């Protein structure tokens, strides 16, 4: 910007001499052209000076003012004024940002783990100057990415491979705490952390699959055994019920012989028996 400003100032200062050299055979045209060039150059110089003085910071951002490479202050969203040419502005995004990456690690039982994770973070506006001074605008590559890798490695080493699957929420919390400890003192706030996926070696995946299959088969066999036991118990209870009914009926018949005759009558189908011989008397057998 300062180069443009100097150029337009010099152009305005030497406009007459330039036009006189170009139109030396016509002084009137040289004078008019010089006048136009001079004021256009002055106007452009004023514009350059204005834009070098005024800084507009949009919502969700913060500006960091540097003088000769050193951070001097931060400026809030809106219209701000700075010293022209002597101060530079770096604008940082203060909104929530997402970083998704993969990290290679090892479990407590030395299984290889590849984790795909996602971090939501934002910078503290009042720490923007420290971030620029200490890490520069490349703070994500310099600080956040290494912190994710280190936190995942440190956290997964405290869990077995099976626990990484069964205690996923606990693992997520441990990694999140690691990240907060590493980033927040640098002015970077950890809003949320999620484990997108855990992936293991083919041999471990096969072992897990075999274990799940064995557990499912054992559960099916257990359920089948319980069904057999239930059905057997039902048969026993049914037999006990029938035996008890027979016993009660037998006791009743012994106590009251007339019941025997009643049972015989109940079984008779109403037909008289067949008989032969002259003078024979029909006999109805009513015994059961």
C-alpha positions in Angstrom: 0.0 0.0 0.0 2.8 2.4 0.8 4.4 1.8 -2.6 1.1 2.8 -4.3 0.8 5.9 -2.2 4.3 7.0 -3.0 3.7 6.3 -6.7 0.5 8.4 -6.9 2.1 11.3 -4.9 5.1 11.3 -7.3 2.8 11.1 -10.2 0.8 14.1 -9.0 4.1 16.0 -8.4 5.6 15.3 -11.8 2.4 15.3 -13.8 3.2 18.6 -15.5 6.7 17.7 -16.5 5.5 14.4 -17.9 2.8 15.9 -20.0 5.2 18.7 -21.2 7.6 16.0 -22.5 4.8 14.1 -24.1 3.0 17.1 -25.7 5.9 19.6 -26.1 4.5 20.7 -29.5 1.1 21.7 -27.9 1.5 23.5 -24.5 -2.3 23.9 -24.1 -3.0 20.1 -24.3 0.1 19.4 -22.1 -1.3 21.8 -19.5 -4.8 20.3 -19.5 -3.6 16.7 -19.5 -1.1 17.5 -16.7 -4.0 19.0 -14.6 -6.2 15.9 -15.1 -3.4 13.5 -14.3 -2.3 15.5 -11.2 -5.8 15.4 -9.6 -6.5 11.8 -10.5 -3.2 10.9 -8.9 -4.1 12.9 -5.8 -7.5 11.2 -5.6 -5.9 7.8 -5.8 -3.3 8.7 -3.2 -6.1 9.8 -0.8 -8.0 6.5 -1.4 -4.9 4.5 -0.7 -4.3 6.6 2.5 -7.9 6.0 3.6 -7.8 2.3 3.1 -4.5 2.1 4.9 -6.1 3.9 7.9 -9.5 2.2 8.1 -10.0 -1.5 9.0 -13.3 -3.2 8.9 -13.6 -6.4 11.0 -16.7 -8.5 10.3 -18.7 -10.3 12.9 -17.2 -13.6 14.2 -13.6 -12.3 13.7 -11.0 -10.4 15.5 -8.2 -8.2 14.2 -4.6 -8.3 15.6 -2.6 -5.1 15.0 1.2 -5.6 14.4 3.7 -2.8 14.3 7.0 -3.7 12.7 6.2 -7.4 13.3 5.3 -7.1 17.0 1.7 -7.5 18.2 0.5 -4.3 19.8 -3.3 -4.7 20.3 -6.5 -6.4 19.1 -9.5 -4.8 17.5 -13.1 -5.9 17.7 -15.6 -6.3 14.9 -16.7 -3.1 13.2 -14.9 0.0 11.8 -11.5 0.6 13.3 -8.6 3.0 12.7 -4.9 2.2 12.6 -1.8 4.1 11.8 -1.4 4.0 8.0 1.6 2.0 6.6 3.1 1.5 10.0 0.7 -1.1 11.3 -0.5 -4.3 9.7 -3.7 -6.3 10.5 -4.1 -10.1 10.8 -7.7 -11.2 11.0 -8.6 -14.4 12.9 -11.8 -16.4 12.9 -13.4 -16.6 16.4 -16.3 -18.8 15.3 -16.5 -22.6 16.1 -14.4 -24.5 13.7 -14.2 -28.2 13.1 -11.1 -30.3 12.6 -11.5 -33.9 11.5 -8.4 -36.1 11.3 -7.1 -39.6 11.7 -4.6 -40.7 14.4 -2.6 -44.0 14.7 -2.2 -45.3 18.3 -1.9 -48.5 20.3 -4.2 -50.0 23.0 -3.1 -51.2 26.5 -2.8 -54.7 25.1 -0.7 -53.5 22.2 -3.3 -53.7 19.5 -2.9 -51.3 16.6 -5.7 -48.7 16.6 -6.6 -46.2 13.9 -8.9 -43.6 15.2 -10.9 -41.1 13.2 -11.8 -38.1 15.4 -13.5 -34.7 15.2 -12.8 -31.6 17.3 -14.9 -28.5 17.5 -12.9 -25.6 18.8 -12.7 -21.8 18.8 -10.1 -19.2 19.8 -10.6 -16.7 22.7 -10.9 -13.2 21.1 -8.9 -11.7 24.0 -6.1 -14.2 23.4 -5.9 -13.6 19.7 -2.8 -11.5 20.1 -1.0 -14.2 22.0 -1.9 -16.8 19.4 -0.5 -14.6 16.6 2.6 -13.7 18.6 3.4 -17.3 19.7 2.0 -19.5 16.9 1.0 -17.4 14.0 -2.1 -17.9 11.8 -1.0 -21.5 11.3 -1.9 -22.4 14.9 -4.0 -25.3 13.7 -1.1 -27.0 11.9 1.4 -26.1 14.6 -0.6 -26.8 17.8 -4.1 -28.3 17.3 -3.2 -31.2 15.0 -0.2 -32.4 17.1 -2.3 -32.0 20.3 -5.0 -34.3 18.8 -2.4 -36.9 17.8 -0.7 -36.9 21.2 -4.0 -36.9 23.2 -5.4 -39.9 21.2 -2.1 -41.9 21.7 -1.9 -41.1 25.4 -5.6 -41.9 26.1 -5.9 -45.2 24.1 -2.9 -46.6 25.8 -4.9 -46.8 29.0 -7.6 -49.0 27.6 -7.5 -52.5 26.1 -8.8 -52.9 22.5 -12.0 -54.4 23.7 -12.5 -51.5 26.2 -12.0 -49.0 23.4 -15.2 -50.5 21.9 -17.2 -51.2 25.0 -16.2 -48.0 26.9 -16.2 -45.6 24.0 -17.8 -42.8 25.9 -15.2 -43.0 28.7 -12.4 -43.0 26.1 -13.9 -39.9 24.5 -14.0 -38.0 27.8 -10.4 -38.9 28.6 -9.2 -37.6 25.2 -11.3 -34.5 25.6 -9.7 -33.7 29.0 -6.2 -34.2 27.5 -7.0 -31.8 24.7 -8.4 -29.2 27.1 -5.3 -29.3 29.2 -3.1 -28.9 26.1 -5.1 -26.2 24.2 -7.0 -24.0 26.6 -4.0 -22.4 28.3 -3.0 -21.3 24.8 -6.3 -19.5 24.2 -8.0 -22.3 22.2 -11.3 -23.5 23.7 -12.4 -27.1 23.2 -16.1 -27.1 22.6 -16.7 -30.7 21.7 -14.8 -33.8 20.8 -16.1 -37.0 19.2 -14.8 -40.3 18.1 -16.0 -41.0 14.6 -14.6 -44.5 14.3 -12.1 -46.9 15.8 -10.5 -49.4 13.4 -8.3 -52.3 14.4 -6.0 -54.9 12.6 -7.7 -57.6 10.5 -6.7 -60.3 13.0 -8.3 -58.5 15.9 -11.5 -57.8 13.9 -11.7 -61.5 13.1 -11.2 -62.4 16.8 -13.9 -60.0 17.8 -16.2 -61.4 15.2 -15.5 -65.0 16.3 -16.1 -64.1 20.0 -19.4 -62.4 19.2 -20.5 -65.5 17.2 -19.5 -67.8 20.0 -21.4 -65.7 22.5 -24.5 -65.7 20.3 -24.3 -69.5 19.9 -23.9 -70.0 23.6 -26.9 -67.7 24.3 -29.0 -69.7 21.8 -27.9 -73.0 23.3 -28.8 -71.6 26.8 -32.2 -70.4 25.6 -32.8 -73.9 24.1 -31.9 -75.6 27.3 -34.1 -73.4 29.3 -37.0 -74.1 26.9 -36.4 -77.9 27.3 -36.3 -77.5 31.0 -39.5 -75.5 31.0 -41.3 -78.1 28.8 -40.1 -81.0 31.0 -41.3 -79.2 34.1 -44.7 -78.6 32.4 -44.9 -82.4 31.7 -44.0 -83.2 35.3 -46.6 -80.9 36.6 -49.2 -82.2 34.2 -48.4 -85.8 35.3 -48.6 -84.8 38.9 -52.0 -83.3 38.3 -53.3 -86.4 36.6 -52.0 -88.6 39.4 -53.6 -86.4 42.0 -56.9 -86.6 40.2 -56.8 -90.4 40.0 -55.9 -90.6 43.7 -58.8 -88.3 44.7 -61.2 -90.3 42.6 -60.0 -93.6 44.0 -60.4 -92.3 47.6 -63.9 -91.2 46.8 -64.9 -94.6 45.3 -63.5 -96.4 48.4 -65.5 -94.1 50.7 -68.7 -94.4 48.7 -69.3 -97.7 46.7 -72.5 -96.3 45.2 -70.3 -94.1 43.0 -69.0 -97.2 41.2 -72.5 -98.0 40.1 -73.1 -94.4 39.1 -70.0 -94.5 36.9 -71.2 -97.8 35.2 -74.6 -96.2 34.5 -72.9 -93.2 33.0 -70.9 -95.5 30.7 -74.0 -97.5 29.5 -75.0 -96.6 26.0 -78.7 -97.5 26.5 -78.6 -100.7 24.5 -79.9 -104.0 26.0 -77.5 -107.0 25.7 -78.2 -109.8 23.3 -79.4 -113.2 24.7 -80.5 -116.6 23.4 -82.4 -119.6 24.8 -86.0 -120.1 25.7 -87.1 -118.8 29.0 -83.9 -116.8 29.5 -84.1 -113.6 31.4 -82.2 -110.5 30.0 -79.4 -109.4 32.3 -77.9 -106.0 32.0 -74.3 -105.8 33.2 -73.8 -102.4 34.7 -70.3 -103.0 35.9 -67.7 -100.8 34.2 
